[in-house]
Amino acid sequence: PTHWIHLFFLIKIKKLESMTLKWVISHSQHCHFNCHLVSFTEYFEVYIF
């Protein structure tokens, strides 16, 4: 279905504060289908498919 959205998260964490992680998750929820959020910082990467 067109309105069905599946978000799959692959998070690579080397060094990450919990507040930062919460911010990333909260921010990623505003992202649309097939959006890619990559390399917010040098410490981690977030992929949304």
C-alpha atoms as one frame of an Amber mdcrd trajectory, in Angstrom:
protein
   0.000   0.000   0.000   1.101   3.525  -0.739   0.484   4.769   2.773   2.330
   1.926   4.379   5.783   2.957   5.520   8.413   0.651   6.839  11.359   2.204
   8.626  14.373   0.077   9.160  17.128   1.390  11.373  20.739   0.332  11.212
  22.659   2.248  13.800  26.380   1.974  14.175  27.426   3.380  17.516  30.992
   3.906  18.599  30.593   6.662  21.149  27.184   8.153  21.681  25.428  10.001
  24.473  21.884   8.972  25.291  20.558  12.499  24.740  22.084  12.578  21.283
  20.581   9.199  20.462  17.160  10.397  21.581  17.538  13.462  19.380  18.426
  11.338  16.365  15.480   9.011  16.847  13.124  11.939  17.357  14.481  13.734
  14.306  14.373  10.632  12.127  10.635  10.258  12.764  10.117  13.367  10.630
  11.853  11.718   7.750   9.864  10.296   4.850  10.007   6.903   3.202  13.390
   6.042   1.649  15.000   9.016   3.306  18.612   8.615   4.331  20.058  10.222
   7.410  23.737   9.515   7.287  26.717  10.630   9.327  25.267  13.127  11.781
  28.568  13.036  13.600  31.819  11.156  13.361  30.561   8.736  15.999  27.554
   7.155  14.371  25.516   6.704  11.236  21.772   6.307  10.862  20.167   4.684
   7.853  16.435   4.774   7.160  15.051   2.642   4.359
